[in-house]
Amino acid sequence: MGVVTRETEITSPLPPTKLFKAFALDFDTLFPKAIPYSITTVELLEGDGGVGSIKKVTFAQGWGLNYLKHRVDKLDQDNLSYAYTVFEGELLKNKYERIRFETKFVATPNGGTICKMTAEYYTIGDVKMVEDQIEAENERRGRGFKAVADYLLANPDA
């Protein structure tokens, strides 16, 4: 097994506390509203939504994925960071044992946010990483982030 790490940064004019709340705490209800063309449902399968909880994300038809299951690894409200591990679903493509995502929301001087996202891909056996696939996944995550941030800008009470 090998581990490949990729880091991405995205900026937003929204404050970090609002983005943390949306992405880490309100994910289950907000994402199906904000990006219904991508995520149709988020089900809590185990736990109370906090660390250790298991969630199933179901994707819209035509998105290229049916579902994934992930475990919440970290919810740090003081430092505005969270992490989760995908352990089941098409995203793993029979190449990855798991993928761990960690996101940190850092305030900018103008009141906005730099969102620092780290993805750790744990490969199965001697599977070689395909850079194009990883970059495509990072781009997809970035588009999803921007779509949710745009939704929050258009719907400040969401």
DSSP file (Angstrom, degrees, kcal/mol; ACC not computed):
  #  RESIDUE AA STRUCTURE BP1 BP2  ACC     N-H-->O    O-->H-N    N-H-->O    O-->H-N    TCO  KAPPA ALPHA  PHI   PSI    X-CA   Y-CA   Z-CA
    1    1 A M              0   0    0      0, 0.0     2,-0.3     0, 0.0   123,-0.2   0.000 360.0 360.0 360.0 139.4    0.0    0.0    0.0
    2    2 A G        -     0   0    0    121,-0.2   121,-2.4   123,-0.2     2,-0.4  -0.836 360.0-138.9-123.1 165.6    1.2    3.5   -0.8
    3    3 A V  E     -A  122   0A   0     -2,-0.3     2,-0.4   119,-0.2   119,-0.2  -0.993  13.1-172.2-128.7 128.5   -0.1    6.9    0.1
    4    4 A V  E     -A  121   0A   0    117,-2.2   117,-3.2    -2,-0.4     2,-0.4  -0.980  10.5-157.4-119.0 131.5   -0.3    9.9   -2.2
    5    5 A T  E     -A  120   0A   0     -2,-0.4     2,-0.4   115,-0.2   115,-0.2  -0.897   9.2-175.3-113.3 137.1   -1.2   13.3   -0.8
    6    6 A R  E     -A  119   0A   0    113,-2.5   113,-2.9    -2,-0.4     2,-0.4  -0.994   7.2-159.5-129.1 137.7   -2.7   16.2   -2.8
    7    7 A E  E     -A  118   0A   0     -2,-0.4     2,-0.3   111,-0.2   111,-0.2  -0.932   9.6-179.6-118.8 142.4   -3.3   19.7   -1.4
    8    8 A T  E     -A  117   0A   0    109,-2.7   109,-3.2    -2,-0.4     2,-0.4  -0.991  10.5-158.0-137.9 143.4   -5.7   22.3   -2.9
    9    9 A E  E     +A  116   0A   0     -2,-0.3     2,-0.4   107,-0.2   107,-0.2  -0.987  10.9 179.0-124.2 135.7   -6.5   25.8   -1.8
   10   10 A I  E     -A  115   0A   0    105,-2.1   105,-3.8    -2,-0.4     2,-0.3  -0.993  16.1-143.7-132.1 139.7   -9.7   27.7   -2.7
   11   11 A T  E     -A  114   0A   0     -2,-0.4   103,-0.2   103,-0.2    -2,-0.0  -0.733  16.7-179.6-103.7 155.3  -10.7   31.2   -1.6
   12   12 A S  E     -A  113   0A   0    101,-2.2   101,-3.0    -2,-0.3     7,-0.0  -0.991  34.0-134.7-147.9 147.2  -14.1   32.5   -0.8
   13   13 A P  S    S+     0   0    0      0, 0.0   101,-0.1     0, 0.0    -1,-0.0   0.621  80.8  99.4 -76.6 -10.6  -15.5   35.9    0.3
   14   14 A L  S    S-     0   0    0     99,-0.1    -2,-0.2     1,-0.1    97,-0.0  -0.423  85.7-101.4 -74.5 150.3  -17.5   34.1    3.0
   15   15 A P     >  -     0   0    0      0, 0.0     4,-1.8     0, 0.0     3,-0.4  -0.381  28.3-117.7 -70.2 151.5  -16.2   34.0    6.6
   16   16 A P  H  > S+     0   0    0      0, 0.0     4,-2.8     0, 0.0     5,-0.2   0.836 111.3  57.4 -60.9 -34.8  -14.6   30.8    7.8
   17   17 A T  H  > S+     0   0    0      1,-0.2     4,-2.2     2,-0.2     5,-0.1   0.896 107.4  48.5 -65.1 -37.6  -17.1   30.1   10.5
   18   18 A K  H  > S+     0   0    0     -3,-0.4     4,-2.2     2,-0.2    -1,-0.2   0.914 113.8  46.3 -66.9 -42.5  -20.0   30.2    8.0
   19   19 A L  H  X S+     0   0    0     -4,-1.8     4,-2.9     2,-0.2     5,-0.4   0.905 111.4  51.5 -68.3 -40.7  -18.1   27.8    5.6
   20   20 A F  H  X>S+     0   0    0     -4,-2.8     4,-2.9     1,-0.2     5,-1.0   0.942 111.2  48.5 -59.1 -46.9  -17.1   25.5    8.5
   21   21 A K  I  X>S+     0   0    0     -4,-2.2     5,-2.8    -5,-0.2     4,-1.0   0.924 114.9  45.2 -59.0 -45.3  -20.7   25.3    9.6
   22   22 A A  I  <5S+     0   0    0     -4,-2.2     8,-0.2     3,-0.2    -2,-0.2   0.936 122.4  33.9 -65.1 -48.3  -21.9   24.6    6.0
   23   23 A F  I  <5S+     0   0    0     -4,-2.9    -2,-0.2    -5,-0.1    -3,-0.2   0.842 131.2  26.7 -81.8 -34.3  -19.3   22.0    5.1
   24   24 A A  I  <5S+     0   0    0     -4,-2.9    -3,-0.2    -5,-0.4    -2,-0.1   0.843 132.5  24.0 -99.1 -39.0  -18.8   20.2    8.4
   25   25 A L  I  <<S+     0   0    0     -5,-1.0     3,-0.2    -4,-1.0    -3,-0.2   0.831 129.3  34.0-100.6 -36.7  -22.0   20.6   10.4
   26   26 A D  S >><S+     0   0    0     -5,-2.8     4,-3.0    -6,-0.2     3,-0.7   0.256  80.6 113.4-104.8  11.5  -24.8   21.2    7.9
   27   27 A F  H 3> S+     0   0    0     -6,-0.2     4,-1.8     1,-0.2    -1,-0.2   0.878  71.3  58.4 -49.2 -47.4  -23.5   19.0    5.1
   28   28 A D  H 34 S+     0   0    0     -3,-0.2    14,-0.3     1,-0.2    -1,-0.2   0.849 121.0  23.3 -58.2 -39.8  -26.3   16.4    5.4
   29   29 A T  H <> S+     0   0    0     -3,-0.7     4,-0.6     2,-0.1    -1,-0.2   0.785 122.9  51.8 -98.0 -31.3  -29.1   18.9    4.7
   30   30 A L  H >X S+     0   0    0     -4,-3.0     4,-2.9    -8,-0.2     3,-0.7   0.917 100.9  56.7 -76.6 -44.3  -27.3   21.7    2.8
   31   31 A F  H 3X S+     0   0    0     -4,-1.8     4,-2.9    -5,-0.4     8,-0.3   0.895 103.0  52.6 -62.6 -43.3  -25.5   19.8    0.1
   32   32 A P  H 34 S+     0   0    0      0, 0.0    -1,-0.3     0, 0.0    -2,-0.2   0.820 117.0  42.3 -61.6 -26.2  -28.6   18.2   -1.4
   33   33 A K  H << S+     0   0    0     -3,-0.7    -2,-0.2    -4,-0.6    -3,-0.1   0.883 118.4  43.4 -80.6 -42.0  -30.2   21.7   -1.6
   34   34 A A  H  < S+     0   0    0     -4,-2.9    -3,-0.2     1,-0.2     3,-0.1   0.867 132.5  16.9 -76.0 -38.0  -27.1   23.5   -2.9
   35   35 A I    >X  +     0   0    0     -4,-2.9     4,-2.6    -5,-0.3     3,-2.0  -0.459  67.6 155.2-134.6  63.3  -26.0   21.0   -5.5
   36   36 A P  T 34 S+     0   0    0      0, 0.0    -1,-0.1     0, 0.0    -2,-0.1   0.726  73.1  65.8 -65.0 -20.8  -28.9   18.6   -6.2
   37   37 A Y  T 34 S+     0   0    0     -3,-0.1     3,-0.1     1,-0.1    -2,-0.0   0.620 117.7  25.9 -72.9 -12.0  -27.5   17.9   -9.7
   38   38 A S  T <4 S+     0   0    0     -3,-2.0    22,-2.6     1,-0.3     2,-0.5   0.759 127.5  32.8-113.8 -57.1  -24.6   16.2   -7.8
   39   39 A I  E  <  +B   59   0A   0     -4,-2.6    -1,-0.3    -8,-0.3    20,-0.3  -0.923  52.4 174.7-112.1 123.7  -25.8   15.0   -4.4
   40   40 A T  E     +     0   0A   0     18,-2.6     2,-0.3    -2,-0.5    19,-0.2   0.841  66.9   2.7 -95.1 -39.0  -29.3   13.8   -3.9
   41   41 A T  E     -B   58   0A   0     17,-1.4    17,-2.7     2,-0.0     2,-0.4  -0.993  47.0-159.0-147.1 154.3  -29.2   12.5   -0.3
   42   42 A V  E     -B   57   0A   0    -14,-0.3     2,-0.4    -2,-0.3    15,-0.2  -0.975  21.2-166.9-130.6 118.8  -27.0   12.2    2.7
   43   43 A E  E     -B   56   0A   0     13,-2.9    13,-2.5    -2,-0.4     2,-0.8  -0.885  19.6-136.5-110.4 135.4  -28.0    9.6    5.2
   44   44 A L  E     +B   55   0A   0     -2,-0.4    11,-0.2    11,-0.2     3,-0.1  -0.816  27.7 173.0 -86.3 112.2  -26.7    9.2    8.7
   45   45 A L  E     +     0   0A   0      9,-2.5     2,-0.3    -2,-0.8    10,-0.2   0.821  64.2  10.1 -91.6 -35.6  -26.2    5.4    9.1
   46   46 A E  E    S+B   54   0A   0      8,-1.6     8,-1.7     0, 0.0     3,-0.4  -0.996 106.2  11.9-144.4 146.8  -24.4    5.4   12.5
   47   47 A G  S    S-     0   0    0     -2,-0.3     5,-0.1     6,-0.2     4,-0.1  -0.319  88.2 -71.3  89.3-169.1  -23.8    7.9   15.2
   48   48 A D  S    S-     0   0    0      3,-0.2    -1,-0.2    -2,-0.1     3,-0.1   0.229  76.7 -87.0-112.4  10.5  -25.1   11.3   15.9
   49   49 A G  S    S+     0   0    0     -3,-0.4     3,-0.1     1,-0.3    -2,-0.1   0.194 100.6 101.9 101.3 -15.0  -23.3   13.2   13.1
   50   50 A G  S >  S-     0   0    0      1,-0.2     3,-2.3     2,-0.0    -1,-0.3  -0.019  86.4 -34.1 -87.8-165.0  -20.2   13.8   15.2
   51   51 A V  T 3  S+     0   0    0      1,-0.3    -1,-0.2    24,-0.1    22,-0.2  -0.251 131.1  24.4 -55.2 133.4  -16.8   12.0   15.2
   52   52 A G  T 3  S+     0   0    0     20,-3.4    -1,-0.3     1,-0.3    21,-0.1   0.215  89.6 135.9  93.9 -13.4  -17.1    8.3   14.4
   53   53 A S    <   -     0   0    0     -3,-2.3    19,-2.5    19,-0.1     2,-0.4  -0.334  47.1-140.4 -68.1 149.5  -20.4    8.7   12.6
   54   54 A I  E     -BC  46  71A   0     -8,-1.7    -9,-2.5    17,-0.2    -8,-1.6  -0.946  21.0-174.3-113.0 131.4  -21.0    6.9    9.3
   55   55 A K  E     -BC  44  70A   0     15,-2.8    15,-2.4    -2,-0.4     2,-0.5  -0.943  17.2-147.0-127.6 147.9  -22.8    8.7    6.4
   56   56 A K  E     -BC  43  69A   0    -13,-2.5   -13,-2.9    -2,-0.3     2,-0.5  -0.970  11.9-161.7-114.3 123.8  -23.9    7.5    3.0
   57   57 A V  E     -BC  42  68A   0     11,-2.8    11,-1.8    -2,-0.5     2,-0.5  -0.920   5.1-159.6-105.4 123.4  -23.9   10.1    0.2
   58   58 A T  E     -BC  41  67A   0    -17,-2.7   -18,-2.6    -2,-0.5   -17,-1.4  -0.900  10.7-146.1-106.4 131.4  -26.0    9.3   -2.9
   59   59 A F  E     -B   39   0A   0      7,-2.5   -20,-0.3    -2,-0.5   -21,-0.1  -0.589  20.8 -99.8 -97.6 156.2  -25.2   11.0   -6.1
   60   60 A A    >   -     0   0    0    -22,-2.6     3,-1.7    -2,-0.2     5,-0.3  -0.336  50.4 -88.6 -68.0 151.4  -27.5   12.1   -8.9
   61   61 A Q  T 3  S+     0   0    0      1,-0.3    -1,-0.1     2,-0.1     5,-0.1  -0.339 114.9  27.6 -59.7 141.4  -27.8   10.0  -12.0
   62   62 A G  T 3  S+     0   0    0     -3,-0.1    -1,-0.3     1,-0.0     4,-0.1   0.410  87.4 109.1  87.0  -2.6  -25.2   10.8  -14.6
   63   63 A W  S <  S-     0   0    0     -3,-1.7    -2,-0.1     2,-0.3     3,-0.1   0.668  88.9-117.1 -80.5 -16.6  -22.7   12.1  -12.1
   64   64 A G  S    S+     0   0    0     -4,-0.2     2,-0.3     1,-0.2    -3,-0.1   0.313  89.5  73.3  97.6  -9.2  -20.5    9.1  -12.6
   65   65 A L        -     0   0    0     -5,-0.3    -2,-0.3     1,-0.1    -1,-0.2  -0.983  57.1-162.3-133.5 145.8  -20.8    7.8   -9.0
   66   66 A N        -     0   0    0      1,-0.4    -7,-2.5    -2,-0.3     2,-0.3   0.885  67.7 -35.8 -89.8 -51.3  -23.7    6.0   -7.4
   67   67 A Y  E     -C   58   0A   0     -9,-0.2    23,-0.9     2,-0.0    24,-0.4  -0.968  46.3-154.8-159.7 169.8  -22.8    6.5   -3.7
   68   68 A L  E     -CD  57  89A   0    -11,-1.8   -11,-2.8    -2,-0.3     2,-0.4  -0.973  11.3-143.8-148.3 156.2  -20.0    6.6   -1.2
   69   69 A K  E     +CD  56  88A   0     19,-2.4    18,-2.2    -2,-0.3    19,-1.2  -0.974  22.9 179.1-118.9 137.7  -19.8    5.9    2.5
   70   70 A H  E     -CD  55  86A   0    -15,-2.4   -15,-2.8    -2,-0.4     2,-0.4  -0.967  22.2-137.0-138.3 157.1  -17.6    7.9    4.8
   71   71 A R  E     -CD  54  85A   0     14,-2.3    14,-2.2    -2,-0.3     2,-0.6  -0.923  25.1-123.3-110.9 133.8  -16.7    8.1    8.5
   72   72 A V  E     + D   0  84A   0    -19,-2.5   -20,-3.4    -2,-0.4    12,-0.3  -0.669  33.2 174.1 -75.8 119.9  -16.3   11.5   10.3
   73   73 A D  E     +     0   0A   0     10,-2.4     2,-0.3    -2,-0.6    11,-0.2   0.761  60.5  11.5 -98.3 -31.2  -12.8   11.5   11.7
   74   74 A K  E     + D   0  83A   0      9,-1.9     9,-2.0   -24,-0.1     2,-0.3  -0.989  44.1 178.5-154.5 137.2  -12.6   15.0   13.1
   75   75 A L  E     + D   0  82A   0     -2,-0.3     2,-0.8     7,-0.2     7,-0.2  -0.847  15.1 174.6-136.8  98.9  -14.8   18.0   13.9
   76   76 A D  E  >> + D   0  81A   0      5,-3.2     5,-1.9    -2,-0.3     4,-0.6  -0.824   7.5 174.9-113.5  92.4  -12.7   20.8   15.4
   77   77 A Q  T  45S+     0   0    0     -2,-0.8     3,-0.2     1,-0.2    -1,-0.2   0.807  78.9  57.7 -68.2 -30.0  -14.9   23.9   15.8
   78   78 A D  T  45S+     0   0    0      1,-0.2    -1,-0.2     3,-0.1    -2,-0.1   0.890 119.0  29.4 -67.9 -38.3  -12.2   25.8   17.6
   79   79 A N  T  45S-     0   0    0     -3,-0.2    26,-0.3     2,-0.2    -1,-0.2   0.306 106.4-123.9-104.8   7.5   -9.7   25.5   14.7
   80   80 A L  T  <5 +     0   0    0     -4,-0.6    25,-2.6     1,-0.2     2,-0.3   0.921  66.9 124.6  50.8  55.0  -12.4   25.3   12.0
   81   81 A S  E   < +DE  76 104A   0     -5,-1.9    -5,-3.2    23,-0.2     2,-0.3  -0.985  32.9 176.9-140.7 152.4  -11.2   22.0   10.6
   82   82 A Y  E     -DE  75 103A   0     21,-2.2    21,-2.9    -2,-0.3     2,-0.3  -0.976   6.8-164.3-148.9 160.9  -12.8   18.7    9.8
   83   83 A A  E     +DE  74 102A   0     -9,-2.0   -10,-2.4    -2,-0.3    -9,-1.9  -0.993   6.0 178.6-147.1 150.4  -11.8   15.4    8.3
   84   84 A Y  E     -DE  72 101A   0     17,-2.3    17,-3.0    -2,-0.3     2,-0.5  -0.982  19.4-136.6-148.8 157.5  -13.6   12.3    7.0
   85   85 A T  E     -DE  71 100A   0    -14,-2.2   -14,-2.3    -2,-0.3     2,-0.5  -0.973  10.3-144.8-121.5 123.7  -12.5    9.0    5.3
   86   86 A V  E     +DE  70  99A   0     13,-3.1    13,-1.8    -2,-0.5   -16,-0.2  -0.758  28.6 163.4 -82.0 125.3  -14.3    7.5    2.3
   87   87 A F  E     +     0   0A   0    -18,-2.2     2,-0.3    -2,-0.5   -17,-0.2   0.426  57.4  33.3-125.1  -2.7  -14.2    3.7    2.8
   88   88 A E  E    S+D   69   0A   0    -19,-1.2   -19,-2.4     0, 0.0    -1,-0.3  -0.989  80.1  58.6-154.0 145.4  -16.8    2.4    0.3
   89   89 A G  E >  S-D   68   0A   0     -2,-0.3     3,-1.7   -21,-0.2     4,-0.4  -0.497  87.9 -62.0 124.1 170.0  -18.2    3.4   -3.1
   90   90 A E  G >  S+     0   0    0    -23,-0.9     3,-1.4     1,-0.3    -1,-0.1   0.717 115.2  77.0 -62.8 -23.2  -17.2    3.9   -6.7
   91   91 A L  G 3  S+     0   0    0    -24,-0.4    -1,-0.3     1,-0.3   -23,-0.1   0.808  89.7  58.7 -57.0 -28.5  -14.9    6.8   -5.8
   92   92 A L  G X> S-     0   0    0     -3,-1.7     3,-2.6     5,-0.1     4,-1.9   0.741  86.9-162.1 -75.6 -22.9  -12.4    4.2   -4.6
   93   93 A K  T <4  -     0   0    0     -3,-1.4    -3,-0.1    -4,-0.4    -2,-0.1   0.727  59.9 -75.9  51.8  30.2  -12.4    2.6   -8.1
   94   94 A N  T 34 S+     0   0    0      2,-0.2    -1,-0.3     1,-0.1     3,-0.1   0.716 128.2  87.1  54.1  20.8  -10.9   -0.7   -6.8
   95   95 A K  T <4 S+     0   0    0     -3,-2.6    29,-2.7     1,-0.2     2,-0.4   0.600  78.8  57.1-115.0 -24.8   -7.6    1.2   -6.6
   96   96 A Y  E  <  - F   0 123A   0     -4,-1.9    27,-0.3    27,-0.3    -2,-0.2  -0.911  55.8-158.1-118.5 136.4   -7.8    2.8   -3.2
   97   97 A E  E    S-     0   0A   0     25,-3.1     2,-0.3    -2,-0.4    -1,-0.2   0.889  84.7 -27.3 -69.2 -41.5   -8.3    1.2    0.2
   98   98 A R  E     - F   0 122A   0     24,-1.0    24,-2.4    -3,-0.1     2,-0.4  -0.972  54.4-136.8-164.1 164.3   -9.6    4.5    1.4
   99   99 A I  E     -EF  86 121A   0    -13,-1.8   -13,-3.1    -2,-0.3     2,-0.5  -0.995  16.9-157.2-132.2 127.3   -9.3    8.2    0.8
  100  100 A R  E     -EF  85 120A   0     20,-2.4    20,-2.8    -2,-0.4     2,-0.4  -0.906   7.1-166.9-108.7 129.8   -9.0   10.7    3.7
  101  101 A F  E     -EF  84 119A   0    -17,-3.0   -17,-2.3    -2,-0.5     2,-0.4  -0.948   5.0-176.1-116.0 133.1  -10.0   14.3    3.2
  102  102 A E  E     -EF  83 118A   0     16,-2.6    16,-2.9    -2,-0.4     2,-0.4  -0.996   4.0-169.7-128.0 136.7   -9.2   17.1    5.7
  103  103 A T  E     -EF  82 117A   0    -21,-2.9   -21,-2.2    -2,-0.4     2,-0.4  -0.988   3.9-172.0-129.6 133.7  -10.3   20.7    5.3
  104  104 A K  E     -EF  81 116A   0     12,-2.2    12,-2.9    -2,-0.4     2,-0.6  -0.984  13.4-148.6-124.9 136.2   -9.2   23.7    7.2
  105  105 A F  E     - F   0 115A   0    -25,-2.6     2,-0.5    -2,-0.4    10,-0.2  -0.921  18.0-171.6-107.7 115.1  -10.9   27.1    6.9
  106  106 A V  E     - F   0 114A   0      8,-2.6     8,-2.9    -2,-0.6     2,-0.1  -0.913  22.0-121.2-114.0 129.3   -8.4   30.0    7.5
  107  107 A A  E     - F   0 113A   0     -2,-0.5     6,-0.2     6,-0.2     5,-0.0  -0.367  21.5-147.7 -68.2 143.3   -9.5   33.6    7.8
  108  108 A T    >   -     0   0    0      4,-2.0     3,-2.0    -2,-0.1    -1,-0.0  -0.724  29.2-106.8-103.7 161.5   -8.1   36.2    5.3
  109  109 A P  T 3  S+     0   0    0      0, 0.0    -1,-0.1     0, 0.0    -2,-0.0   0.762 118.7  56.7 -59.7 -25.0   -7.5   39.8    6.2
  110  110 A N  T 3  S-     0   0    0      1,-0.0     3,-0.1     0, 0.0    -3,-0.0   0.344 124.4 -98.4 -90.9   8.1  -10.6   40.9    4.2
  111  111 A G  S <  S+     0   0    0     -3,-2.0    -4,-0.0     1,-0.2    -1,-0.0   0.408  90.5 109.3  93.5  -2.6  -13.0   38.7    6.1
  112  112 A G        -     0   0    0    -97,-0.1    -4,-2.0   -96,-0.1     2,-0.4   0.042  62.5-108.2 -88.7-158.3  -13.0   35.9    3.6
  113  113 A T  E     -AF  12 107A   0   -101,-3.0  -101,-2.2    -6,-0.2     2,-0.6  -0.987   6.9-150.5-140.5 142.8  -11.6   32.4    3.7
  114  114 A I  E     -AF  11 106A   0     -8,-2.9    -8,-2.6    -2,-0.4     2,-0.7  -0.982  24.4-152.9-105.5 119.5   -8.8   30.3    2.3
  115  115 A C  E     -AF  10 105A   0   -105,-3.8  -105,-2.1    -2,-0.6     2,-0.7  -0.849   7.2-162.1 -94.9 116.1  -10.1   26.7    2.3
  116  116 A K  E     -AF   9 104A   0    -12,-2.9   -12,-2.2    -2,-0.7     2,-0.5  -0.885   9.8-173.2-103.8 112.8   -7.1   24.3    2.6
  117  117 A M  E     -AF   8 103A   0   -109,-3.2  -109,-2.7    -2,-0.7     2,-0.4  -0.906   6.7-170.9-112.1 131.7   -8.1   20.8    1.4
  118  118 A T  E     -AF   7 102A   0    -16,-2.9   -16,-2.6    -2,-0.5     2,-0.5  -0.980   2.1-167.4-120.4 131.1   -5.8   17.8    1.8
  119  119 A A  E     -AF   6 101A   0   -113,-2.9  -113,-2.5    -2,-0.4     2,-0.5  -0.976   2.7-164.4-118.4 130.0   -6.6   14.4    0.2
  120  120 A E  E     -AF   5 100A   0    -20,-2.8   -20,-2.4    -2,-0.5     2,-0.6  -0.963   6.3-159.5-115.8 116.4   -4.7   11.3    1.1
  121  121 A Y  E     -AF   4  99A   0   -117,-3.2  -117,-2.2    -2,-0.5     2,-0.8  -0.862   1.1-160.1 -99.5 116.5   -5.2    8.4   -1.3
  122  122 A Y  E     -AF   3  98A   0    -24,-2.4   -25,-3.1    -2,-0.6   -24,-1.0  -0.859  18.5-148.6 -98.9 106.3   -4.3    5.0    0.2
  123  123 A T  E     - F   0  96A   0   -121,-2.4     2,-0.5    -2,-0.8   -27,-0.3  -0.335  11.6-117.5 -79.0 156.3   -3.7    2.6   -2.7
  124  124 A I    >   -     0   0    0    -29,-2.7     3,-2.0  -123,-0.2    -1,-0.1  -0.810  69.8 -47.2 -90.6 125.9   -4.3   -1.1   -2.8
  125  125 A G  T 3  S-     0   0    0     -2,-0.5  -123,-0.2     1,-0.3    -2,-0.1  -0.203 119.6 -18.8  55.2-131.5   -1.2   -3.2   -3.3
  126  126 A D  T 3  S+     0   0    0   -125,-0.1    -1,-0.3     2,-0.1    -2,-0.0   0.080  88.3 149.7 -98.1  22.2    1.0   -2.0   -6.1
  127  127 A V    <   -     0   0    0     -3,-2.0     2,-0.4   -32,-0.1  -125,-0.1  -0.325  42.2-134.2 -58.3 133.0   -1.6    0.1   -7.8
  128  128 A K        -     0   0    0      1,-0.0     2,-0.2    -5,-0.0    -1,-0.1  -0.736  18.3-117.0 -91.5 138.4   -0.1    3.0   -9.6
  129  129 A M        -     0   0    0     -2,-0.4     2,-0.7     1,-0.0     3,-0.1  -0.506  17.0-143.9 -73.4 139.4   -1.7    6.4   -9.2
  130  130 A V    >>  -     0   0    0     -2,-0.2     4,-1.8     1,-0.2     3,-0.8  -0.919   6.0-156.5-106.6 108.7   -3.0    8.0  -12.3
  131  131 A E  H 3> S+     0   0    0     -2,-0.7     4,-2.9     1,-0.3     5,-0.2   0.840  90.3  58.1 -55.5 -38.4   -2.4   11.8  -12.0
  132  132 A D  H 3> S+     0   0    0      1,-0.2     4,-2.3     2,-0.2    -1,-0.3   0.894 106.7  48.4 -60.8 -39.8   -5.2   12.6  -14.4
  133  133 A Q  H <> S+     0   0    0     -3,-0.8     4,-2.1     2,-0.2    -1,-0.2   0.902 112.6  47.7 -67.4 -41.1   -7.7   10.9  -12.3
  134  134 A I  H  X S+     0   0    0     -4,-1.8     4,-2.5     2,-0.2    -2,-0.2   0.926 113.0  48.2 -66.3 -44.1   -6.5   12.6   -9.1
  135  135 A E  H  X S+     0   0    0     -4,-2.9     4,-2.6     1,-0.2    -2,-0.2   0.896 110.3  52.1 -63.3 -39.7   -6.5   16.0  -10.8
  136  136 A A  H  X S+     0   0    0     -4,-2.3     4,-2.2    -5,-0.2    -1,-0.2   0.905 110.5  48.2 -62.9 -40.7  -10.0   15.4  -12.1
  137  137 A E  H  X S+     0   0    0     -4,-2.1     4,-2.5     2,-0.2    -2,-0.2   0.911 111.2  50.1 -66.8 -41.5  -11.3   14.5   -8.6
  138  138 A N  H  X S+     0   0    0     -4,-2.5     4,-2.5     1,-0.2    -2,-0.2   0.912 111.2  49.2 -61.8 -42.0   -9.6   17.6   -7.2
  139  139 A E  H  X S+     0   0    0     -4,-2.6     4,-2.5     2,-0.2    -2,-0.2   0.903 110.2  51.0 -63.3 -40.7  -11.3   19.7   -9.8
  140  140 A R  H  X S+     0   0    0     -4,-2.2     4,-2.3     2,-0.2    -2,-0.2   0.919 111.2  47.6 -63.0 -43.8  -14.6   18.1   -9.1
  141  141 A R  H  X S+     0   0    0     -4,-2.5     4,-2.6     1,-0.2    -1,-0.2   0.905 111.5  51.5 -63.1 -40.7  -14.3   18.8   -5.4
  142  142 A G  H  X S+     0   0    0     -4,-2.5     4,-2.5     2,-0.2    -2,-0.2   0.902 109.6  48.8 -63.0 -42.0  -13.3   22.4   -6.2
  143  143 A R  H  X S+     0   0    0     -4,-2.5     4,-2.4     2,-0.2    -1,-0.2   0.896 111.7  50.2 -64.3 -39.8  -16.3   22.9   -8.4
  144  144 A G  H  X S+     0   0    0     -4,-2.3     4,-2.3     2,-0.2    -2,-0.2   0.914 110.0  50.3 -63.9 -42.8  -18.5   21.4   -5.6
  145  145 A F  H  X S+     0   0    0     -4,-2.6     4,-2.6     1,-0.2    -2,-0.2   0.945 112.5  46.3 -58.8 -49.4  -17.0   23.8   -3.1
  146  146 A K  H  X S+     0   0    0     -4,-2.5     4,-2.7     1,-0.2    -1,-0.2   0.879 110.8  52.9 -63.9 -38.2  -17.5   26.8   -5.3
  147  147 A A  H  X S+     0   0    0     -4,-2.4     4,-2.1     2,-0.2    -1,-0.2   0.910 111.6  45.4 -64.5 -41.7  -21.1   25.8   -6.0
  148  148 A V  H  X S+     0   0    0     -4,-2.3     4,-2.3     2,-0.2    -2,-0.2   0.914 113.2  50.1 -68.2 -42.0  -22.0   25.4   -2.3
  149  149 A A  H  X S+     0   0    0     -4,-2.6     4,-2.2     1,-0.2    -2,-0.2   0.911 110.8  49.8 -62.0 -41.7  -20.2   28.8   -1.5
  150  150 A D  H  X S+     0   0    0     -4,-2.7     4,-2.3     2,-0.2    -1,-0.2   0.899 109.2  52.5 -62.1 -40.8  -22.2   30.4   -4.4
  151  151 A Y  H  X S+     0   0    0     -4,-2.1     4,-1.7     1,-0.2    -2,-0.2   0.914 109.5  49.0 -60.4 -43.5  -25.4   28.9   -2.9
  152  152 A L  H  < S+     0   0    0     -4,-2.3     6,-0.2     2,-0.2    -1,-0.2   0.878 110.1  51.1 -66.2 -37.6  -24.6   30.4    0.5
  153  153 A L  H  < S+     0   0    0     -4,-2.2    -1,-0.2     1,-0.2    -2,-0.2   0.901 114.9  42.8 -64.5 -40.2  -23.9   33.8   -1.0
  154  154 A A  H  < S+     0   0    0     -4,-2.3    -2,-0.2     1,-0.3    -1,-0.2   0.726 124.1  37.4 -78.0 -21.8  -27.2   33.7   -2.9
  155  155 A N    ><  +     0   0    0     -4,-1.7     3,-2.4    -5,-0.2    -1,-0.3  -0.672  67.5 175.6-130.0  75.3  -29.1   32.3    0.2
  156  156 A P  T 3  S+     0   0    0      0, 0.0    -1,-0.1     0, 0.0    -4,-0.1   0.716  79.9  53.9 -59.7 -22.1  -27.6   34.0    3.3
  157  157 A D  T 3         0   0    0      1,-0.2    -5,-0.1     0, 0.0    -2,-0.0   0.436 360.0 360.0 -90.6   1.1  -30.0   32.4    5.6
  158  158 A A    <         0   0    0     -3,-2.4    -1,-0.2    -6,-0.2    -6,-0.1   0.507 360.0 360.0 -69.1 360.0  -29.3   28.8    4.4
